[in-house]
């Protein structure tokens, strides 16, 4: 877990606000995607430097 990742408390607050109805393409892990977005925003790094643990940058 990176220092930029959501804590369990933060995730419990955010998770109920996310859509949960399946439509079209199956959803990827929402927490992983949000952690990837927050990593880029908090680190100031370009998207191309997104670590692999967050998945492809086009998904984030």
C-alpha positions as CSV (number, residue, x, y, z in Angstrom):
1,X,0.0,0.0,0.0
2,X,1.4,3.3,-1.1
3,X,1.2,6.5,1.0
4,X,-1.0,7.9,-1.8
5,X,-3.6,5.0,-1.6
6,X,-6.9,5.4,0.1
7,X,-7.2,4.2,3.7
8,X,-9.8,1.7,4.6
9,X,-11.8,4.5,6.3
10,X,-11.7,6.7,3.2
11,X,-12.7,3.8,1.0
12,X,-15.7,3.0,3.2
13,X,-16.9,6.6,2.9
14,X,-16.4,6.8,-0.9
15,X,-17.6,3.3,-1.9
16,X,-21.4,3.8,-1.4
17,X,-21.2,6.9,-3.7
18,X,-20.0,4.9,-6.7
19,X,-22.4,3.3,-9.2
20,X,-23.0,-0.4,-8.7
21,X,-25.3,-1.3,-11.6
22,X,-23.5,-3.4,-14.2
23,X,-23.8,-2.0,-17.7
24,X,-21.9,-3.0,-20.8
25,X,-18.2,-3.8,-20.1
26,X,-17.6,-5.3,-16.6
27,X,-16.2,-2.8,-14.1
28,X,-12.6,-3.0,-13.0
29,X,-11.6,-2.6,-9.4
30,X,-12.9,0.9,-8.5
31,X,-10.5,1.3,-5.5
32,X,-7.5,0.5,-7.7
33,X,-8.6,3.1,-10.3
34,X,-9.2,5.8,-7.8
35,X,-5.8,5.0,-6.1
36,X,-4.2,5.4,-9.5
37,X,-5.9,8.8,-10.1
38,X,-4.9,10.0,-6.7
39,X,-1.3,8.8,-7.2
40,X,-1.0,11.0,-10.3
41,X,-2.7,14.0,-8.7
42,X,-0.7,13.8,-5.4
43,X,2.7,13.0,-6.9
44,X,2.5,15.4,-9.8
45,X,3.9,12.8,-12.1
46,X,2.7,12.4,-15.7
47,X,0.2,9.6,-16.5
48,X,2.9,7.7,-18.4
49,X,4.8,7.2,-15.1
50,X,1.8,5.5,-13.4
51,X,3.0,2.4,-11.5
52,X,1.8,-0.9,-13.0
53,X,0.0,-1.9,-9.7
54,X,-2.8,0.6,-10.7
55,X,-3.4,-0.9,-14.1
56,X,-3.1,0.7,-17.5
57,X,-3.1,4.5,-17.5
58,X,-5.9,4.5,-20.1
59,X,-8.2,2.8,-17.5
60,X,-7.3,5.4,-14.8
